[in-house]
Amino acid sequence: MLLAFVVASIVAWIALEGAASPAEPHARLPRELATGMTLLAVHVTAIGEHLARDATSAGVLGMLGVLAIAGGIALRISAIRTLGARFVSTTLAPDRRVTSGPYRWLRHPSEVGLLAAAAGTAAALGSIGAAAITIAVLVPLSLVRCADEDSALGVSARDERSTSDCSPASRSSPRA
């Protein structure tokens, strides 16, 4: 049952993000390719470990993982829909800062959603390997992307200290 939910959430995520994201005319950048391949590795590792253990019970951690997956996907799709055609894989500075939708509260809701869904997958399926990949590879990739976006938007070090992904974005709210 839990494995079916994770697989269905992956398929739904791909479909929803594909439908919500604008078509981009440029080729994918190495960092975006690395993020996609790392996310794939998280899911394959989690599913592989789950099947190898022949796990049948989710437990509390599994249920929290399911909530993180659903919440992360919802947050990421909300961020993409809020930006519309301005959502891109590059870190070029947009024409303006967005302060609506999830950007009212988070500086990088798309990245937070991606990390929540990946961590949720590791938790839901009880995968230490997927958790390690998320922490060791996906988190640093997301932090670099966030720093690049902030730089492109001209967010100062003062803004960095005063607002973060986990606190209200009261001064500014860059794109995903």
N, C-alpha and C positions, 0 to 999 in steps of 0.2 A: 504494500500500500504506500509506504513512504517513498520507496524507490520510484513507483509510478508517479507520485506527486512531483518528485525532483525532475524526472524526465519530462513530464508534461510542462513543468515551469520553464525548463530550458527551451522547449519548443515554443511556448507562448511568448517568452522573452524575445526570442529571435523574430517571431512574427510581429509582435507589437513594436519592437524597436525598428524593424524594417519599415513598417507602415508609418511610424511617427517621424522617422529621420528623413531629411531631405536628401535627394541624390547629390552626390558630390562629384564635380568634374575632374578632380585630381586623383592621382594614385595614392594609395594608403602609405603613410609614413612608417618608418621602421618601429617607432615607439608604439604606434597604434597596432601594427601587426604583432609586436611582442605582447601587447596587452591581450589581444584576441587569442593568441596561441597559449598564453598563460591561463586565461580563463577556461579554455578548452582543456588544458592539463588539469586544472582544479576539478572540473566536472568528471573527466575520465578517471582520474585517480580516486575521487570519492566513490564513484559507482563501482570501480574495480575492487576497492577495499570492502565496500558494503557486500558485494556479491561473494567475495572470498570468505567473509565471515558468516555468510548465510544468515545475516541479521534479520530478525522479524519484528522486534520491538523498538519503538522510537524513544520512549522515555522522555524526560523533561527536556534534556538537551536537544533531542530530535524535534520536539515541538517548538522550542525556541528557534531552532534552525529554520523550520518551516515558516515561522513568522518573519524571520530576517530575510528569507528568500522573497516572500510575497511583498514585504515592505520595501526591500531594496529595488525590486523590479518596478513597483508602483512609483517610487521616488524617481528613479531614472527616467521612466517614461514621462512622468509629469515634467521633469526638467527639459526633456527633449521637446515635448509639446509646447511648453512655455516659450522656448526659443524659436520654434518653428524653423523657418529657412535659415536662421542664424546659427543653428546647431551644426557645427562642423568638427571634423577630426583634427584639423590644424589648430594652432594656437595664435592665429592672426587676431589682432585686436578688432572687436566688433565695433559697429558704429555707435553703440551706447551700452551702458550697463543696464542690466535687467534687475528690477526690484520687485517683480510680481511672482506669483506662483511660489514654488519652493525656494526661490531666490530671496524671498523676504526673510527667511530664517537661516539659510545655508549659503556659503560662498560657492561651493562646488557640489550641488546636489547630485549631479550625474555620477561623479566619482564616488560619493558616499553610497549611492544606490548600488553601484557596481561592486564595491567592497562588501557591503552588507549582504548582497545576494551570494557572493563567493564564500564569505565566512559562514553564511547560513547553510550553504550546500555542505560544507565540511562538517558543521555541527549536526545537521539533519541526518547525515549518513554516517556520523561518527568516524570521520576520516582524519587521522593525524597527518597523513601525507598531503591531503588537500589543504589542511590548515597551514602546514609548513610552506607550501607553495604560495598561498595567499599572503602570508606574513613576509616571507623572504623575497618574493618577486613582485606580486601584484601591488602590495602597499607601496614599495619604493617607486614603481612605475607611476602610480597615481600621484604620489607626492611630487615627483618631477613634473608631471603634467600640470598639477595645480600651481606650482611655482612658475612654470613657463607662462601659464595663462595670466597669473597675477602680474608678471613682468610685462606681458603684452598689453595689459589693461592699465599699466602704470600704477598699480596698487603699491603703496609705500610700505616700508617695514613697520611703521606705526599702525597702518591699517591691518597688517598681518597680525600684530599682537592684540589688536582690539576686537577683531572678529575672526572666527575660525569656522570650520565645517560643523562643529558641534555647539556653536553658540549663535545667538541671534545676529544676523548680518545688519546691524543698525546703520553703518556708515556707507557701505557699498556692497554690491552683490554681483560679482563677475559671472560670466556664463559658465556652463558646465565644464 
